[in-house]
Amino acid sequence: MSQPTDSNSLPPKTCTIERLVTLPADVEKVIQGRKTATRRNGRYADVGEIMTLEGHEFVVENVYSQSLGELTEDNAKQEGYADLEAYKQSILSMHPGMPWLPQMKVWVHEFRPVSQK
């Protein structure tokens, strides 16, 4: 697995933090504490940046690159899924025709509620 990285050594963001978690079901999972990370094909946030979802604030604690082949059951649970297969099927259903390529890189964004230490 790729190591967590200091924001200063990361490539430029490809999108804004407001686009990090947008699906209503995912927003609900984050608010309920069942989703503590999201993977995107680009970098959407810097470490320390605040994401606001329905009035709740979450701080990005870690941003790093990971290949799909490195994903674990624990990673799927971070994403709010029961297991890796459920996560994989959800991603593939959102992106029709996209193959699941083990070497494909994604950006992991890990976060926690601001009030939690």
C-alpha positions in Angstrom: 0.0 0.0 0.0 1.2 3.5 -0.8 2.4 5.5 2.2 0.5 8.6 3.5 2.0 11.7 2.1 2.6 15.3 3.2 0.3 17.7 1.3 3.4 19.6 0.1 4.7 16.6 -1.8 1.4 15.7 -3.5 0.5 16.7 -7.0 -2.0 19.5 -7.5 -5.7 18.8 -6.7 -7.8 17.8 -9.7 -11.1 18.9 -8.1 -12.4 20.6 -5.0 -13.3 19.1 -1.6 -17.0 20.0 -2.2 -17.1 17.2 -4.8 -15.4 14.6 -2.6 -18.6 13.0 -1.2 -21.7 13.9 -3.2 -24.0 10.8 -3.4 -26.8 11.2 -0.8 -26.3 7.6 0.4 -22.6 8.3 0.9 -23.3 11.6 2.7 -25.5 9.8 5.1 -22.9 7.1 5.7 -20.3 9.8 6.5 -22.6 11.6 8.9 -23.5 8.3 10.6 -19.8 7.5 11.0 -20.0 4.4 8.7 -17.8 5.9 5.9 -14.4 7.3 6.9 -12.7 7.4 3.5 -13.4 7.8 -0.1 -11.5 6.9 -3.2 -11.5 9.0 -6.3 -9.6 9.0 -9.6 -8.2 12.4 -8.8 -7.0 14.3 -5.7 -9.9 16.4 -4.3 -8.5 17.6 -0.9 -5.4 18.4 1.1 -4.6 17.1 4.5 -6.3 19.4 7.1 -8.9 20.6 4.7 -12.5 20.7 6.0 -15.4 19.0 4.2 -18.9 20.2 5.2 -21.9 17.8 4.7 -25.3 19.0 5.8 -23.9 21.2 8.5 -21.4 18.6 9.8 -17.7 19.2 9.5 -15.1 16.6 8.7 -11.3 17.1 8.5 -9.2 15.3 5.9 -6.5 13.4 7.9 -4.7 11.5 5.1 -4.4 11.6 1.3 -2.5 9.0 -0.6 -2.4 7.0 -3.8 -3.5 3.3 -3.9 -4.0 0.7 -6.6 -7.3 -1.1 -6.9 -5.4 -4.4 -6.4 -4.2 -3.2 -3.0 -7.7 -2.7 -1.6 -8.5 -4.8 1.4 -11.7 -5.8 3.3 -10.9 -3.1 5.8 -10.6 -0.5 3.0 -14.1 -1.5 1.8 -15.4 -1.0 5.4 -13.8 2.4 5.5 -15.9 3.2 2.4 -19.1 2.1 4.2 -19.5 -1.4 2.6 -19.8 -4.8 4.2 -17.0 -6.3 2.1 -14.7 -5.7 -0.8 -17.0 -7.4 -3.3 -19.9 -5.1 -2.3 -17.6 -2.0 -2.8 -16.4 -3.3 -6.1 -19.9 -3.9 -7.4 -21.0 -0.5 -6.3 -18.2 1.2 -8.1 -18.7 -0.8 -11.3 -22.5 0.0 -11.2 -21.7 3.7 -11.0 -19.3 3.5 -13.9 -20.8 1.3 -16.6 -18.2 -0.3 -18.9 -15.3 0.5 -16.5 -13.1 -2.5 -16.0 -11.8 -3.2 -12.5 -8.0 -3.1 -13.2 -5.8 -4.1 -10.2 -3.1 -1.7 -11.4 -5.5 1.3 -11.7 -4.5 4.0 -9.2 -7.0 6.0 -7.1 -6.6 8.7 -4.5 -7.6 7.8 -1.0 -9.0 10.6 1.2 -9.4 9.6 4.9 -11.4 11.9 7.2 -13.0 12.1 10.6 -15.5 14.4 12.3 -13.9 17.7 13.3 -15.2 17.4 16.9 -13.5 14.0 17.3 -9.9 13.9 18.3 
